[in-house]
Amino acid sequence: MLLLRVATVPNEPSPISGHPGGAVLLPPHPIDKSYQRPAVMKRLSHLATLAALGALVCGATIVPRLSLEEMVAHSDVIVSGWVVRTWAAWDGQHRFIWTHSEIMVGDVVKGRRMERVVVSEPGGVVDGFGMQIAGTPRYSLGERVMVFLGRMPNGYLRTTGMGQGKLSISTNGSVHLTHVAADLVRTGRRPYGTALQSIDGAPATEVRHRVVNLVSGGEGRPR
């Protein structure tokens, strides 16, 4: 099942619908009837392209459940910090929408030292068009987070394991899982490692210590 759902814009005419992925697309302004058929065809073509992105980026609503050890091994960058800016934009080809969140880095656990990092997730609303993919995390201004990030072919950094790669840090210093809206399943191989659910509510300092130990090759590092 495609994860793509194109959001409607409030106070606009009825959306064009009927795509098998459950997607709907709404033009930003009313359409002149004399040009209605070409406009519909153009937007349906655009919708098909967006649906293809949903298949490419997420594949399905079923996401492999990752352990803490796997999260560390599969991530190129692991940092903690505060969200200072978010914005949505088209990609360079003006085909797909991405939401970018800039994080002021307070601590680097894996990767080169940096003051800020931008996390990019598919989806968002731009120019009256919206795209939403189940399982992608959302970021709020001022939110404190620990993020596990992997480098995409287009150069963007995106959370590892979709929403599994974002841990929210509360005001009392504990971490909380934020993954929602997608089914997590264990793959056919033999399970190993620390379940992420076991660190939910744990002190951020403790989680950081365990991650640092895994990054440096401590006990439990995936082979």
Secondary structure, 3 states (H helix, E strand, C coil): CCCEECCCCCCCCCCECCCCCCCCECCCCCCCHHHHHHHHHHHHHHHHHHHHHHHHHCCCCEEECCEHHHHHHHCCEEEEEEEEEEEEEECCCCCCEEEEEEEEEEEEEECCCCCEEEEEEECEEECCEEEEECCCCCCCCCCEEEEEEEECCCCCEEECCHHHHEEEECCCCEEEECCCCCEEECCCCCCCCCEHHHHCCCEHHHHHHHHHHHHCCCCCCCC
